[in-house]
């Protein structure tokens, strides 16, 4: 299963990332409710500071929730475990593994995403190495993790105008600030707090983002 932009050409979809700290078993039912609430293209499992057994357990608990709903299940950092455990792909950053090495581990069929921060050169090299999408950010301040770089709207516009490879925008994205990213050509909005920390609950957070994306697309 690939992370698809969608039918009918480019449009903007939601790329959901798991909360910064969570119990995989306790997250299973809330995750199902969120995925049932709207159109999520992919779920990235980002679980830091645990051993491989705990990571495998989290994959076994959450992967079926996503895949049974047609949502691509992407593992952060670990192409090896992604392939071993039946994930749809892996996402790597600068400190994890080079894109070419990650592609070799994943093989030709699984999805590879690469964090490119604010670097045009890194993004182009990732594409040449076999990435299925690149991610730029952070576009806005975020409390989830320390941003390695601040990306500009110009970077997103440049990529979407010149490149076919899908692009993910990440970093502090909310329903209130996402419109410029949508209009600049983002194929996906990667979100965490906008969904999981929404005051009316995660499902309403997802729906609010979808409404904001639709408005931005309609306004051009």
PyMOL commands that set and color helices and strands:
alter all, ss='L'
color gray80, all
select helices_A, chain A and resi 24-37+52-67+79-84+99-106+120-128+153-162+179-184+193-196+202-219
alter helices_A, ss='H'
color red, helices_A
select strands_A, chain A and resi 13-17+40-45+72-76+89-92+111-117+133-136+166-170+188-191
alter strands_A, ss='S'
color yellow, strands_A
deselect
rebuild
show_as cartoon
